[in-house]
Amino acid sequence: RPWGPNVRRVAQENTAGDVRGIAPARGLHAPKADSRGALHSLSQWETLNFLCTNRIPRVLATRLMGRLSRIENRALLRLSLAIWRQFAPDLDLGEAERSDFRSLHDVFTRRLKPGARPIHPAADTLTSPCDAIVGALGRVERGTVLQAKGMPYALLDLLGSKELVERHEGGLYVTLRLTSSMYHRFHAPCAGSWTTVRYLAGDAFNVNPIALARIPSLFCKNERAVLDFDSAPAGGALTLVPVAAVLVASLRLHCLPESLDLRYRGPERIPAPWSFRKGDELGYFEHGSTILVFATGPYRFAPNLEPGRRIRVGEPLLHITPP
């Protein structure tokens, strides 16, 4: 078997990829990989990106972005999209169900045309809950997982539950990072249900690879929700953890009457009994962020699932291992 109990795969997105994913502002230029000063230039570029997204008043910036994104003004929307495309040239709205966007919020939370994300129908397959870039993945070992190479974090700090940590010991985990230009809604990887949602308040750090390589236990610091399935295929256990980020500290779950965001002051454990089918929409982010998947049972990673690969809703994520 390709995955023994002591084997981990770690996100190794190369630095050139990180730079290509961030368009330089006017007057700034991403370093060339073959230049003699590449390493020094790259270090300066990563430092600038880190400072611009993590050493700002993150909560204030996130609240302001939330208000700005809801302003319904065509001229402002056109200007915002033009600026956005400078930083995310892969933004493609051609799959959107509608094209008459009234605000940035409409763009962030857009639905797709029917059939744009077919769900893999096999009963022995758990599908990706979101469009994403695959990050760190592997096995939970001694209650610890990785957010990036050399950056472990305690699962207890993330989930806030010893019971869940024990349930997922030795199981699989995979990090799914949504960029700002991606489809922001997430879907059920299998049929299931849950009875409660656990909301853990926190900060709003950026969750890009640069931040993950610099801030210890980053996912444990940010706002997040813990969605623990009552059951999973083949008698396994499944938990999804949507993690908020800078400019996106707002999570909408369709099982709740209100959004979970920086203004939420309700209980940590929220009764929310809900049943769903495989592929059903569970909720959405209001920008880009991350979903962490934890699965314990007779599961194996889908072939070719590796750090840096792009995956879409409905594509195979995990397979059930035959007895």
C-alpha positions, 0 to 999 in steps of 0.5 A: 500500500502506498500509504503506511502509518508513518508516511505523510505528503506535504504541500511543496508548492514551489516558490515560483508558483507562489509568485506567479499566483500573485500579480505584482503591483505597479512598479513591482516585479516578481523575481525571475527564477534564473536571475543571480539574485533570485533567492534574495529577490524572492525573499523580499517579494514573499516578505512584502506579500506577508506584510501586506496581508498579515501585518495589517489590522486584519479584523478591521480590513475584513469588516471593511471588505465585507461592507465594500463587497455588498455595495451595489454600484455598477461602476464600482463593480467594474473597477473592482473586477479590473483590479481583482483580475490584476491579482487573479488573472485566472478569474473566469465568470463564464461558468456562472449561472447568471451574469448580471452581478450587482456587487462583488459579493454576488461574484464571490458567492456565485452559483454555477450553471447546472452540470458545471460540477458533475459529482462522481457517482460511485458509492465507494468514492468520497468527492472533493467538497470544493474547488481548490489547490491541494495542500498538505495531506497525509495521516494523523500521527500522535494527534499532529498534522502538518500545515506546511513542510516543517510546520506541524500543529496539534489537532486538538488545537484545531478541533477543540475536542479530545473525542474527535482527535481520538476518532481521527488518530491514524486517519487521513487528512487533506488541506484544500485551499480556495483562491479568491478567483475560485468557485466559493461554494462547498458541497457534501463529499458523501451522503450524511448528516450532522446534529450540531455545528461547532464554531470556534472564534479566532483571527483572520490571517491570510492562509496562502502558502507564504503565511502557512510557512511562517505562522505556526498553527495558523489554522488553529488561530483563525475563525473556523467551523467544525462539521462532524458527520454523524456517519461516513461510508463503510463505517468511517468517520468524517469531519470538515473544517472550513477555515476563514481568512483575511477579508473572508471571515464570513461563513454561510451554512445552509443549516443555520439561519445566520452567517458565522462571522466576526460579529457572531456572539452566540454559543460555540455549539449550535444545534443544527440537525441536517441531512443531505445527499452526496453533492448537495451544497452545504454553504459558501465562503464570501471570498477564498479560504481553506477546507480541511478534510479528516477521514478515518476508516478504510480509505485511501487517497484518490490516484494522483492526489498530490500537493499543488494539484487543482481539484474541483467539486465532485472529483474523487478525493478518497476511495474506500479500500476493498476488504 
